[in-house]
Amino acid sequence: MNPEVTSEPERVLNAVKAWKKQGLSVGLVPTMGFLHEGHASLIRRARLDNDRVAVSIFVNPKQFSPSEDLDSYPRDMEHDLEICRAEGVDLVFNPEPGQMYPDGFQTSVAVDKLASGLCGASRPGHFTGVCTVVSKLFNITRPDRAYFGRKDAQQLAVIKRMARDMNMDVEIVGCPTVREPDGLAKSSRNSYLDAEERKAALCLRNALLRAEETVARGTKDAAEIRAAALKALEAEPLARIDYVAVVDPDSLEDAQGEIGEKALVALAVFIGRTRLIDNTLI
């Protein structure tokens, strides 16, 4: 199946309006491109849930700081379209920055408290960029449902809060993290890793497994769970830790003392120059 491919917001909006007039439901998978099996799993879920599926492919400059990898972020539109065709996508929206942020653009959307810790602490302004672009994508594509991976747990929580707070008529669907056979979470940034760094990157998954094992042995103290994950990361010479946190999965506030019924262990680690994130719900 060949999807309709366009960079024009008005063309997307007109296509969606036509679908809605027919009573068809629409699922949106927002991406920054360089699609992999994780994205494909989101598309498959959207395909199951909806009559029509739209995929956005846009490397959003507003969620990168000047020191981050906007210019070098991996791009492969031909490969992305191959995946979209294989997965039965109906519409691909791949705008240019000037189409999303034309001259004079001066509006931003921010979620304050949820976006302030974890990745938000080390990437100031990142989630404002995410919320701004996602809100625009929702307005352009008018989806009934939008699909995000749970690997970006904070992003998922922030977008859910934004949609709820702003009365957006869209269901936010979180989907499981897709991993390589050895356990490394699928990420477009994995392509930055050389062979040695790729092997070292397994410390992220190992750290989460150590946290899970600690809880399985009966430990519920958040500090001990965090220490177990931290120890696994510190054993890898190529790892430079950004954060290791045990937080409430809804509020993202640090867990104090014993964890409750559930907790999120989240971490961000630099392997060489590449920043990777992962998490597990315990």
ZIWOFEN-V30428 format. One record per residue. N is the residue number from 1. RES is the residue in one letter. OMEGA is omega in degrees with one decimal (none if undefined). D_FIRST is the distance of its C-alpha to the first C-alpha in Angstrom with 2 decimals. Layout:
# ZIWOFEN-V30428
N:RES:OMEGA:D_FIRST  N:RES:OMEGA:D_FIRST
This chain:
# ZIWOFEN-V30428
1:M:177.9:0.00  2:N:178.9:3.80  3:P:168.4:6.32  4:E:-178.4:9.66  5:V:-178.7:12.08  6:T:173.8:15.75  7:S:-171.9:19.13  8:E:179.9:20.89  9:P:-178.0:21.97  10:E:179.0:22.82  11:R:176.4:19.42  12:V:-178.2:17.97  13:L:179.3:20.88  14:N:178.1:20.48  15:A:-179.1:16.86  16:V:177.8:18.05  17:K:178.4:21.14  18:A:177.1:19.28  19:W:-177.1:17.42  20:K:177.6:20.82  21:K:178.0:22.53  22:Q:-179.6:20.42  23:G:-177.3:21.58  24:L:176.9:18.28  25:S:-174.4:18.64  26:V:173.4:17.08  27:G:-179.8:16.88  28:L:171.6:17.36  29:V:179.1:17.29  30:P:179.3:19.67  31:T:169.6:19.78  32:M:176.4:21.67  33:G:-172.4:19.01  34:F:-170.0:19.65  35:L:177.7:17.37  36:H:-175.0:18.49  37:E:175.9:18.41  38:G:176.8:20.24  39:H:-179.8:17.59  40:A:179.1:14.92  41:S:176.2:17.35  42:L:179.1:17.57  43:I:179.8:13.87  44:R:178.2:14.09  45:R:178.4:17.21  46:A:178.8:15.82  47:R:178.5:13.01  48:L:-170.9:15.99  49:D:-167.5:18.20  50:N:176.2:16.33  51:D:-179.7:14.46  52:R:-179.3:12.56  53:V:174.5:12.16  54:A:174.8:13.24  55:V:173.4:14.08  56:S:177.9:17.05  57:I:-174.4:17.98  58:F:174.2:21.64  59:V:-168.1:24.62  60:N:-176.8:27.16  61:P:-175.8:30.55  62:K:178.9:32.46  63:Q:175.6:32.11  64:F:171.6:33.57  65:S:179.7:37.31  66:P:-177.6:38.83  67:S:-175.9:39.54  68:E:-162.6:36.03  69:D:-179.1:33.16  70:L:-175.0:31.20  71:D:-176.7:31.42  72:S:-178.8:30.70  73:Y:-172.8:27.94  74:P:-179.3:25.18  75:R:176.1:22.23  76:D:-174.3:19.31  77:M:-179.3:16.60  78:E:178.2:14.85  79:H:179.1:14.79  80:D:-179.6:13.78  81:L:175.5:10.59  82:E:179.1:9.92  83:I:179.9:10.59  84:C:177.2:8.57  85:R:-177.7:5.26  86:A:-176.0:7.07  87:E:174.5:8.25  88:G:177.6:5.70  89:V:-179.2:7.55  90:D:-173.7:7.99  91:L:174.3:10.60  92:V:179.5:12.22  93:F:-178.9:15.94  94:N:-176.3:17.87  95:P:169.3:21.29  96:E:178.9:24.38  97:P:-179.1:27.50  98:G:176.8:29.25  99:Q:177.0:26.67  100:M:-177.9:27.10  101:Y:-178.4:30.82  102:P:179.1:32.23  103:D:179.4:35.90  104:G:-179.3:38.17  105:F:-175.2:35.85  106:Q:-177.3:38.29  107:T:174.7:36.88  108:S:178.9:36.15  109:V:-176.0:35.43  110:A:168.8:37.34  111:V:-167.0:37.91  112:D:-167.6:41.37  113:K:-177.5:42.61  114:L:-175.5:39.47  115:A:-171.2:38.43  116:S:-177.4:41.89  117:G:176.8:42.10  118:L:-179.0:40.21  119:C:179.8:37.69  120:G:-179.8:38.95  121:A:-177.5:42.42  122:S:178.8:41.47  123:R:-177.0:38.79  124:P:178.0:40.51  125:G:-176.7:38.28  126:H:-174.4:35.07  127:F:171.2:34.24  128:T:175.5:35.27  129:G:178.4:32.60  130:V:-177.1:30.05  131:C:179.4:31.14  132:T:-177.5:31.24  133:V:-179.2:27.69  134:V:177.7:26.29  135:S:176.0:28.30  136:K:179.3:26.92  137:L:177.2:23.30  138:F:-179.7:24.23  139:N:-178.1:25.82  140:I:-172.8:22.93  141:T:177.5:20.10  142:R:-174.8:22.44  143:P:169.1:20.76  144:D:-179.3:22.19  145:R:175.5:21.70  146:A:-167.5:21.36  147:Y:-178.7:20.97  148:F:178.8:23.28  149:G:179.3:24.46  150:R:175.3:28.03  151:K:175.4:28.87  152:D:-171.9:29.61  153:A:179.6:31.93  154:Q:177.4:33.91  155:Q:179.6:30.92  156:L:179.5:29.67  157:A:-178.9:33.20  158:V:-178.7:33.62  159:I:175.7:30.44  160:K:179.7:31.39  161:R:178.5:34.85  162:M:-178.5:33.66  163:A:179.9:31.49  164:R:-177.3:34.46  165:D:-175.3:37.10  166:M:177.8:35.34  167:N:177.8:34.38  168:M:-175.4:30.67  169:D:-179.2:28.85  170:V:175.8:26.19  171:E:178.5:26.15  172:I:-175.1:26.07  173:V:175.5:24.64  174:G:-176.1:25.88  175:C:-174.2:24.09  176:P:173.9:25.81  177:T:175.8:26.34  178:V:-173.9:24.42  179:R:169.8:26.83  180:E:179.4:27.23  181:P:-179.9:29.05  182:D:173.8:32.34  183:G:179.2:31.80  184:L:179.2:31.02  185:A:177.5:28.67  186:K:178.6:25.38  187:S:175.2:25.76  188:S:-178.3:24.59  189:R:175.1:28.33  190:N:-179.2:28.81  191:S:177.9:27.88  192:Y:-169.8:31.25  193:L:170.0:33.24  194:D:-173.2:35.09  195:A:-179.3:35.91  196:E:179.9:39.06  197:E:179.0:37.53  198:R:177.0:34.55  199:K:-179.4:37.16  200:A:-177.0:39.17  201:A:177.7:36.26  202:L:178.7:36.53  203:C:178.9:39.59  204:L:179.7:37.44  205:R:179.4:36.22  206:N:179.0:39.72  207:A:179.0:41.29  208:L:177.4:39.21  209:L:177.6:40.08  210:R:177.5:43.75  211:A:179.0:43.56  212:E:179.1:42.06  213:E:178.6:44.77  214:T:178.2:47.45  215:V:-179.8:46.45  216:A:178.0:46.20  217:R:175.2:49.81  218:G:179.3:50.85  219:T:177.6:51.02  220:K:-179.1:50.00  221:D:-175.5:51.56  222:A:-179.1:49.01  223:A:178.8:51.05  224:E:178.3:51.20  225:I:178.5:47.45  226:R:-178.6:46.84  227:A:179.4:49.49  228:A:178.3:47.83  229:A:-178.9:44.53  230:L:-179.5:46.46  231:K:179.4:48.47  232:A:178.9:45.40  233:L:-177.6:44.09  234:E:178.3:47.54  235:A:-179.0:47.72  236:E:-176.2:45.00  237:P:-177.1:46.66  238:L:-176.8:43.51  239:A:171.4:42.67  240:R:-169.6:43.80  241:I:171.0:43.52  242:D:174.9:42.42  243:Y:167.3:42.88  244:V:-174.2:43.08  245:A:170.2:43.33  246:V:-170.1:43.70  247:V:170.4:42.78  248:D:-174.3:42.23  249:P:-179.7:38.46  250:D:-177.9:38.62  251:S:-175.3:41.25  252:L:175.5:40.73  253:E:-179.8:44.51  254:D:175.5:46.30  255:A:-179.9:47.41  256:Q:-179.8:51.21  257:G:-179.8:53.20  258:E:177.1:51.55  259:I:177.8:47.89  260:G:-178.0:47.08  261:E:178.4:44.74  262:K:177.8:41.93  263:A:178.3:41.59  264:L:171.0:39.05  265:V:-175.3:39.92  266:A:179.9:38.17  267:L:174.0:38.70  268:A:-172.6:37.87  269:V:170.7:39.03  270:F:170.0:39.11  271:I:-168.4:38.60  272:G:179.3:39.97  273:R:-173.7:38.54  274:T:179.4:35.35  275:R:-179.5:35.45  276:L:176.6:33.66  277:I:175.2:33.67  278:D:179.0:33.41  279:N:172.2:34.88  280:T:177.6:35.66  281:L:-177.6:36.76  282:I:none:40.06
